Amino acid sequence: MKTRRLKAPAKSKSSPMIERLPSILLSLFAAFFAAIASFVISAAYAEHRAAEIDAAAMSLAENATPSIMHLAAARAELRHTEALLSDLVNNAVLGRPVDRHEIDQARGNLSRSLDAYLGMPVYPGERKQWQTVAQELGKLGLDADRVLSLVANGHPDEADKLMDDALQADFNATSEAVMASIELNARQARRMAIEIAANRVRARRIALVLNTASVTFALLACAAAAVQVRRHVRLLWQHSVLLERRADELEQFAGRVAHDVLSPLGTVALALDLALRRCGEGEPAQKSLERGRQAIIRVKRMTDGLLEFARAGARPEPGARAEVHPVIDDLMVELAPVAVELGAELRVEPFAPCAVAASPGVLTSVLANLSRNALKYLGDAAVCRVSIRVLDARDAVRIEVEDTGPGIAPAIEQTVFEPHVRAKGARVPGLGLGLATVKRLTEAHGGRVGLRTVVGKGSLFWFELPKASTEAAHTSEIDASTSE
């Protein structure tokens, strides 16, 4: 006896793509991360080198160059002081009048130049070199004061001898010490200039390498992303084809369901009409039968409206229009007895005639869900009241349903319009789909929904639907006249 082998089910085409998705995303992330990291490292390295260049340039501009300028000025004043002192001694020897004012001024200029130099930052080895300059300056100052004292006391020959023997050597030694300080700062300036040039070369080379790497990684990432995008687009196209097929099947299913629902409703409506004809006027059963017949009409209107909405691809039918007054009046016929049974007050505040851009069935569904919820959850409130208001909101009609119930708990206030969301411990039966239906229908028609609630005081649910256009009103009048 031959055994039949069961054929393994074919794997979905999208499953390999889905299985590879984490590795694809990881590869793309790695490539983009490498590109970004290269850019960041390049920028950081360039910034670091730029900071070094700025520091060297700042030191060159604010330390080395000013120090050289101040020392050069001091050396010039030193030679100027030497010449003035020599002229003063010669004039004293020749018996001419002497004036030490210019010498004092030159020594003051020398002191100011050296003080300005000492206010600059110190390079390595510069402090030790300054000690030599200070020693020579001190010796020079003492000998110069001795020469001036001898001239002032009438001993020009001794002053001239001291000038030739000691003071000339003091001036030369001090000038050489200042020159050594100038050369030290000049060496620092040359070193910083070389460092700036070297840093610029290194920065350009490293930045070129890193930028090339980052561009390469970015191109690789873009190429990989383009390949994956093409694959993903192909997958999305296949998925959209599948969704279209399922949508067609769902539309056919919705039509069958509507037919299956409406057929028995038609039978029930016919039976109620026959019962109403046989029922004598004024009999107690007549009112109940009429309520039942109106309820059947409302269910048929809601089913037709929702079916039209589903067939339109979850978009409102073009030219849809619903007068608000008739919808609310019709709904009150159904809800007023329910309110009486619950011991609640159901009232509609006066409002001006208006129309919304939706079918009567959709408007009935949205308003009925909110009104039934408000009545259903009144609970044991001290004042049981549900109020319906219709307000003008410029380009939209705003409808509010306010109750005096227990309010919405803060834990679910933000998610109350999501499917299957119900208050914890709710005693009223339900699936938690009413408010989700309200939100979906309203937003699909270009409207909004919202809630204001205070625990223990009640809730106010509202929705807005765009106003119906004048073209829609004209179309509805033509349809009404045609049907007549």
C-alpha positions as CSV (number, residue, x, y, z in Angstrom):
1,M,0.0,0.0,0.0
2,K,1.4,3.3,-1.0
3,T,1.6,6.1,1.5
4,R,0.9,9.6,0.3
5,R,3.3,12.3,1.4
6,L,1.8,15.5,2.5
7,K,3.1,18.5,0.6
8,A,4.8,21.1,2.8
9,P,3.1,24.5,2.6
10,A,4.9,27.0,0.5
11,K,6.8,29.6,2.4
12,S,5.7,33.2,2.0
13,K,7.9,35.2,-0.3
14,S,8.2,37.9,2.3
15,S,9.5,35.7,5.1
16,P,13.2,35.7,3.9
17,M,13.1,39.4,3.7
18,I,11.6,39.7,7.2
19,E,14.2,37.3,8.6
20,R,17.0,39.3,7.0
21,L,15.6,42.6,8.2
22,P,17.6,42.8,11.5
23,S,20.9,42.1,9.6
24,I,20.0,44.6,6.9
25,L,19.2,47.3,9.4
26,L,22.4,46.4,11.4
27,S,24.5,46.7,8.2
28,L,22.9,50.1,7.3
29,F,23.3,51.3,10.8
30,A,27.0,50.3,10.8
31,A,27.7,52.0,7.5
32,F,25.9,55.2,8.5
33,F,27.6,55.1,12.0
34,A,31.0,54.7,10.4
35,A,30.3,57.7,8.0
36,I,29.1,59.9,10.9
37,A,32.0,58.8,13.1
38,S,34.5,59.7,10.4
39,F,32.9,63.1,10.0
40,V,32.9,63.6,13.8
41,I,36.5,62.5,14.2
42,S,37.6,64.6,11.3
43,A,35.8,67.7,12.7
44,A,37.2,67.0,16.2
45,Y,40.8,66.5,15.0
46,A,40.5,69.6,12.8
47,E,39.1,71.5,15.8
48,H,42.0,70.2,18.0
49,R,44.6,71.3,15.5
50,A,42.9,74.6,15.0
51,A,43.0,75.2,18.8
52,E,46.7,74.4,18.8
53,I,47.2,76.8,15.9
54,D,45.1,79.5,17.6
55,A,47.1,79.1,20.8
56,A,50.4,79.4,19.0
57,A,49.2,82.3,16.9
58,M,47.9,84.0,20.1
59,S,51.2,83.5,21.9
60,L,53.0,84.8,18.8
61,A,50.8,87.9,18.6
62,E,50.4,88.6,22.3
63,N,53.7,87.5,23.8
64,A,56.7,86.9,21.6
65,T,56.1,89.9,19.2
66,P,55.3,92.4,22.0
67,S,58.2,91.2,24.1
68,I,60.6,91.7,21.2
69,M,59.2,95.2,20.6
70,H,59.5,96.2,24.3
71,L,63.0,94.8,24.6
72,A,64.1,96.5,21.3
73,A,62.7,99.8,22.6
74,A,64.5,99.3,25.9
75,R,67.8,98.6,24.1
76,A,67.4,101.7,22.0
77,E,66.7,103.8,25.2
78,L,69.8,102.2,26.7
79,R,72.0,103.4,23.9
80,H,70.3,106.8,23.9
81,T,71.0,107.1,27.7
82,E,74.6,106.2,27.1
83,A,75.0,108.9,24.5
84,L,73.3,111.6,26.6
85,L,75.4,110.7,29.6
86,S,78.6,110.9,27.6
87,D,77.6,114.3,26.2
88,L,76.8,115.5,29.7
89,V,80.3,114.5,31.0
90,N,82.1,116.1,28.0
91,N,80.2,119.3,28.6
92,A,81.2,119.3,32.3
93,V,84.9,118.7,31.4
94,L,84.8,121.6,28.9
95,G,83.1,123.8,31.5
96,R,79.8,124.1,29.6
97,P,76.4,124.1,31.3
98,V,74.9,120.7,31.9
99,D,71.3,119.5,32.0
100,R,70.3,116.0,33.2
101,H,66.6,116.4,32.3
102,E,67.0,114.5,29.0
103,I,69.0,111.7,30.8
104,D,66.2,111.3,33.4
105,Q,63.6,111.2,30.7
106,A,65.6,108.5,28.8
107,R,66.0,106.4,31.9
108,G,62.3,106.7,32.6
109,N,61.5,105.5,29.1
110,L,63.9,102.6,29.6
111,S,62.2,101.7,32.8
112,R,58.7,101.8,31.2
113,S,59.8,99.6,28.3
114,L,61.2,97.0,30.7
115,D,58.1,97.1,32.9
116,A,55.9,96.5,29.9
117,Y,58.1,93.5,29.0
118,L,57.9,92.1,32.5
119,G,54.1,92.2,32.2
120,M,54.2,89.6,29.4
121,P,53.9,85.8,30.0
122,V,57.2,84.0,30.5
123,Y,58.7,81.4,28.1
124,P,60.9,78.5,29.3
125,G,64.3,79.9,30.3
126,E,63.2,83.5,30.0
127,R,63.1,84.1,33.8
128,K,66.7,83.0,34.2
129,Q,67.8,85.2,31.3
130,W,66.0,88.2,33.0
131,Q,68.0,87.7,36.1
132,T,71.2,88.4,34.1
133,V,69.5,91.5,32.6
134,A,68.5,92.7,36.1
135,Q,72.0,92.3,37.5
136,E,73.5,94.3,34.7
137,L,70.8,97.0,35.0
138,G,71.5,97.3,38.7
139,K,75.2,97.7,38.3
140,L,74.6,100.2,35.4
141,G,72.3,102.2,37.5
142,L,74.7,102.5,40.4
143,D,77.6,103.6,38.2
144,A,75.4,106.1,36.3
145,D,74.3,107.6,39.6
146,R,78.0,107.9,40.7
147,V,78.9,109.7,37.4
148,L,76.0,112.1,37.8
149,S,76.9,112.7,41.4
150,L,80.6,113.5,40.5
151,V,79.4,116.0,37.8
152,A,77.0,117.6,40.2
153,N,79.8,118.0,42.9
154,G,82.2,119.6,40.5
155,H,84.5,116.6,39.7
156,P,84.1,116.2,35.9
157,D,87.5,114.6,35.4
158,E,86.7,111.8,37.8
159,A,83.3,111.4,36.2
160,D,85.0,111.2,32.7
161,K,87.4,108.5,34.0
162,L,84.6,106.5,35.6
163,M,82.7,106.8,32.3
164,D,85.6,105.4,30.3
165,D,86.7,102.7,32.8
166,A,83.4,101.2,34.1
167,L,80.3,102.8,32.7
168,Q,81.1,102.0,29.1
169,A,81.5,98.3,30.0
170,D,78.2,98.4,32.0
171,F,76.3,99.7,29.0
172,N,77.8,97.1,26.7
173,A,77.0,94.2,29.2
174,T,73.5,95.4,29.8
175,S,72.9,95.8,26.0
176,E,74.1,92.3,25.4
177,A,71.9,90.8,28.1
178,V,68.8,92.6,26.6
179,M,69.8,91.3,23.2
180,A,70.0,87.8,24.5
181,S,66.4,88.2,25.8
182,I,65.4,89.4,22.4
183,E,67.0,86.4,20.7
184,L,65.2,84.1,23.2
185,N,61.8,85.5,22.2
186,A,62.8,85.4,18.5
187,R,63.6,81.7,18.8
188,Q,60.2,81.1,20.5
189,A,58.5,83.0,17.7
190,R,60.3,81.0,15.0
191,R,59.4,77.7,16.8
192,M,55.7,78.7,17.0
193,A,55.7,79.7,13.3
194,I,57.1,76.3,12.4
195,E,54.6,74.6,14.7
196,I,51.7,76.5,13.0
197,A,52.8,75.5,9.6
198,A,53.3,71.8,10.6
199,N,49.9,71.7,12.3
200,R,48.2,73.0,9.2
201,V,49.9,70.4,7.0
202,R,49.0,67.6,9.4
203,A,45.4,68.8,9.8
204,R,44.9,68.9,6.0
205,R,46.3,65.5,5.5
206,I,44.3,63.8,8.4
207,A,41.1,65.7,7.4
208,L,41.5,64.5,3.8
209,V,41.9,60.9,4.9
210,L,39.0,61.0,7.3
211,N,36.7,62.9,4.9
212,T,37.5,60.4,2.1
213,A,36.7,57.6,4.5
214,S,33.4,59.2,5.6
215,V,32.4,59.9,2.0
216,T,33.2,56.3,1.1
217,F,31.2,54.9,4.0
218,A,28.3,57.2,3.2
219,L,28.3,56.1,-0.5
220,L,28.3,52.5,0.6
221,A,25.5,53.1,3.0
222,C,23.5,54.9,0.3
223,A,24.0,52.1,-2.1
224,A,23.0,49.5,0.5
225,A,20.0,51.6,1.4
226,A,19.0,52.0,-2.3
227,V,19.1,48.2,-2.8
228,Q,17.0,47.6,0.4
229,V,14.6,50.3,-0.6
230,R,14.0,48.7,-4.0
231,R,13.4,45.4,-2.3
232,H,11.1,47.0,0.3
233,V,9.2,48.8,-2.4
234,R,8.7,45.5,-4.2
235,L,7.6,43.9,-1.0
236,L,5.2,46.7,-0.3
237,W,3.8,46.4,-3.8
238,Q,3.2,42.7,-3.3
239,H,1.6,43.5,0.0
240,S,-0.7,46.2,-1.5
241,V,-1.8,43.7,-4.1
242,L,-2.7,41.3,-1.3
243,L,-4.5,44.0,0.6
244,E,-6.5,45.0,-2.5
245,R,-7.6,41.4,-2.9
246,R,-8.5,41.1,0.8
247,A,-10.4,44.5,0.5
248,D,-12.4,43.1,-2.4
249,E,-13.2,40.0,-0.4
250,L,-14.1,42.1,2.7
251,E,-16.4,44.3,0.6
252,Q,-18.1,41.2,-0.8
253,F,-18.4,39.9,2.7
254,A,-19.8,43.2,4.0
255,G,-22.4,43.1,1.2
256,R,-23.4,39.5,2.2
257,V,-23.6,40.5,5.9
258,A,-25.6,43.6,5.1
259,H,-28.0,41.4,3.0
260,D,-28.2,38.8,5.7
261,V,-28.9,41.5,8.4
262,L,-31.3,43.6,6.3
263,S,-33.4,40.6,5.0
264,P,-34.7,39.5,8.4
265,L,-35.1,43.2,9.3
266,G,-37.4,43.6,6.3
267,T,-39.4,40.6,7.5
268,V,-39.7,42.1,11.0
269,A,-40.7,45.5,9.6
270,L,-43.4,43.9,7.4
271,A,-44.7,41.9,10.4
272,L,-44.8,45.1,12.5
273,D,-46.7,47.0,9.7
274,L,-49.3,44.2,9.5
275,A,-49.6,44.2,13.3
276,L,-50.1,48.0,13.3
277,R,-52.8,47.7,10.7
278,R,-54.7,45.1,12.7
279,C,-54.2,47.0,15.9
280,G,-57.0,49.3,16.7
281,E,-56.3,52.9,17.2
282,G,-55.7,53.8,20.8
283,E,-54.8,50.3,21.9
284,P,-51.8,50.1,24.3
285,A,-49.8,47.9,21.9
286,Q,-49.9,50.4,19.1
287,K,-47.3,52.7,20.7
288,S,-44.9,49.8,21.3
289,L,-45.3,48.5,17.8
290,E,-44.7,52.0,16.4
291,R,-41.5,52.2,18.5
292,G,-40.3,48.9,17.2
293,R,-41.0,49.9,13.6
294,Q,-39.0,53.2,14.0
295,A,-36.1,51.2,15.6
296,I,-36.1,48.9,12.6
297,I,-35.9,51.9,10.3
298,R,-33.0,53.4,12.3
299,V,-31.1,50.1,12.2
300,K,-31.6,49.9,8.5
301,R,-30.4,53.5,8.0
302,M,-27.3,52.9,10.2
303,T,-26.5,49.6,8.3
304,D,-26.9,51.3,4.9
305,G,-24.7,54.2,6.0
306,L,-21.9,52.0,7.4
307,L,-22.0,49.8,4.4
308,E,-21.7,52.8,2.1
309,F,-18.7,54.0,4.2
310,A,-17.0,50.6,3.9
311,R,-17.5,50.4,0.2
312,A,-16.0,53.9,-0.2
313,G,-12.7,52.5,1.2
314,A,-13.1,54.1,4.6
315,R,-13.7,57.5,3.0
316,P,-16.9,59.5,3.1
317,E,-19.0,59.2,0.0
318,P,-18.6,62.4,-2.2
319,G,-21.5,64.7,-1.7
320,A,-22.7,63.0,1.5
321,R,-25.1,65.2,3.6
322,A,-27.0,64.7,6.8
323,E,-29.4,67.2,8.3
324,V,-28.7,67.3,12.1
325,H,-32.3,68.1,13.3
326,P,-34.0,65.0,11.7
327,V,-31.3,62.7,12.9
328,I,-31.5,63.9,16.5
329,D,-35.3,64.0,16.5
330,D,-35.4,60.4,15.2
331,L,-32.8,59.3,17.7
332,M,-34.7,60.9,20.6
333,V,-37.7,58.7,19.7
334,E,-35.6,55.7,20.5
335,L,-33.7,57.0,23.5
336,A,-36.4,58.9,25.3
337,P,-38.1,55.7,26.7
338,V,-34.7,54.3,27.7
339,A,-34.0,57.5,29.7
340,V,-37.4,57.3,31.3
341,E,-36.7,53.6,32.4
342,L,-33.4,54.7,33.9
343,G,-34.9,57.7,35.7
344,A,-32.7,60.1,33.7
345,E,-33.4,63.4,32.0
346,L,-32.5,63.5,28.3
347,R,-32.7,66.9,26.7
348,V,-31.6,68.6,23.5
349,E,-30.7,72.2,23.7
350,P,-32.2,74.4,21.0
351,F,-30.0,75.0,17.9
352,A,-30.2,76.4,14.4
353,P,-30.7,74.1,11.4
354,C,-27.4,72.7,10.1
355,A,-26.0,69.8,8.0
356,V,-22.8,67.8,8.1
357,A,-20.8,66.2,5.3
358,A,-21.6,62.6,6.2
359,S,-24.4,60.2,5.5
360,P,-27.4,60.1,8.0
361,G,-26.4,56.6,8.9
362,V,-22.9,57.6,9.9
363,L,-24.1,60.6,11.9
364,T,-26.7,58.4,13.6
365,S,-24.1,55.8,14.5
366,V,-21.7,58.4,16.0
367,L,-24.4,60.3,18.0
368,A,-26.2,57.1,19.1
369,N,-22.9,55.6,20.5
370,L,-22.2,58.7,22.6
371,S,-25.8,59.1,23.8
372,R,-26.2,55.5,24.7
373,N,-22.9,55.5,26.5
374,A,-23.9,58.6,28.5
375,L,-27.2,57.0,29.6
376,K,-25.6,53.6,30.2
377,Y,-22.9,55.0,32.5
378,L,-24.9,57.4,34.6
379,G,-24.8,55.0,37.5
380,D,-26.1,56.1,40.8
381,A,-25.5,59.9,40.3
382,A,-27.6,62.2,42.5
383,V,-28.7,64.0,39.3
384,C,-29.1,61.8,36.3
385,R,-29.1,64.1,33.2
386,V,-27.7,63.8,29.6
387,S,-27.6,67.0,27.5
388,I,-27.0,67.2,23.8
389,R,-25.8,70.5,22.3
390,V,-25.2,71.4,18.6
391,L,-22.8,74.3,18.2
392,D,-21.5,76.3,15.2
393,A,-17.7,75.8,14.9
394,R,-17.0,78.0,11.7
395,D,-16.4,75.3,9.0
396,A,-17.7,72.5,11.2
397,V,-20.6,71.5,13.3
398,R,-19.7,70.6,16.9
399,I,-22.0,68.2,18.8
400,E,-21.5,67.7,22.6
401,V,-23.0,65.0,24.8
402,E,-22.6,65.9,28.4
403,D,-23.6,63.7,31.4
404,T,-23.6,63.9,35.2
405,G,-22.2,60.4,35.7
406,P,-19.1,59.4,37.6
407,G,-16.6,60.7,35.0
408,I,-13.6,59.0,33.4
409,A,-10.7,57.7,35.5
410,P,-7.4,59.4,34.8
411,A,-5.8,56.0,34.0
412,I,-7.8,55.6,30.8
413,E,-8.6,59.2,29.9
414,Q,-5.9,59.3,27.2
415,T,-6.9,55.9,25.7
416,V,-10.6,55.9,26.1
417,F,-11.1,56.2,22.3
418,E,-8.9,53.1,21.6
419,P,-10.5,49.7,20.8
420,H,-11.4,47.4,23.8
421,V,-10.6,50.0,26.4
422,R,-13.0,49.9,29.3
423,A,-12.9,51.2,32.9
424,K,-11.6,48.7,35.4
425,G,-14.4,47.0,37.2
426,A,-17.1,48.3,34.8
427,R,-20.4,46.7,35.6
428,V,-22.1,47.7,32.4
429,P,-21.7,45.0,29.6
430,G,-19.9,45.9,26.4
431,L,-16.8,45.3,24.2
432,G,-15.3,48.7,24.4
433,L,-15.7,49.4,20.6
434,G,-18.3,52.2,20.7
435,L,-16.0,55.1,21.3
436,A,-13.4,53.6,18.9
437,T,-16.1,53.5,16.2
438,V,-16.9,57.2,17.0
439,K,-13.3,58.2,16.6
440,R,-12.7,56.2,13.4
441,L,-15.8,57.4,11.7
442,T,-15.3,61.1,12.7
443,E,-11.7,61.3,11.7
444,A,-12.3,59.5,8.4
445,H,-14.8,62.2,7.6
446,G,-12.2,65.0,8.4
447,G,-13.5,65.7,11.8
448,R,-12.2,65.5,15.4
449,V,-13.3,64.0,18.7
450,G,-12.5,65.0,22.3
451,L,-13.3,64.6,25.9
452,R,-13.5,66.8,29.1
453,T,-14.1,64.9,32.3
454,V,-14.1,65.5,36.1
455,V,-14.2,62.4,38.3
456,G,-17.4,62.4,40.4
457,K,-19.0,65.2,38.3
458,G,-19.4,63.9,34.8
459,S,-18.0,63.9,31.3
460,L,-18.5,65.8,28.1
461,F,-17.8,64.0,24.9
462,W,-17.7,66.0,21.7
463,F,-17.1,65.5,18.0
464,E,-16.9,67.9,15.0
465,L,-17.8,67.1,11.4
466,P,-17.3,69.4,8.4
467,K,-20.3,71.3,7.3
468,A,-22.1,70.0,4.2
469,S,-21.5,72.1,1.1
470,T,-24.3,73.8,-0.9
471,E,-23.6,71.4,-3.8
472,A,-24.4,68.5,-1.4
473,A,-27.6,70.2,-0.4
474,H,-28.6,70.7,-4.1
475,T,-27.7,67.0,-4.9
476,S,-29.8,65.8,-1.9
477,E,-32.8,67.8,-3.1
478,I,-32.5,66.4,-6.6
479,D,-32.3,62.8,-5.2
480,A,-35.4,63.5,-3.0
481,S,-37.3,64.8,-6.0
482,T,-36.2,61.8,-8.1
483,S,-37.3,59.3,-5.5
484,E,-40.7,61.0,-5.2
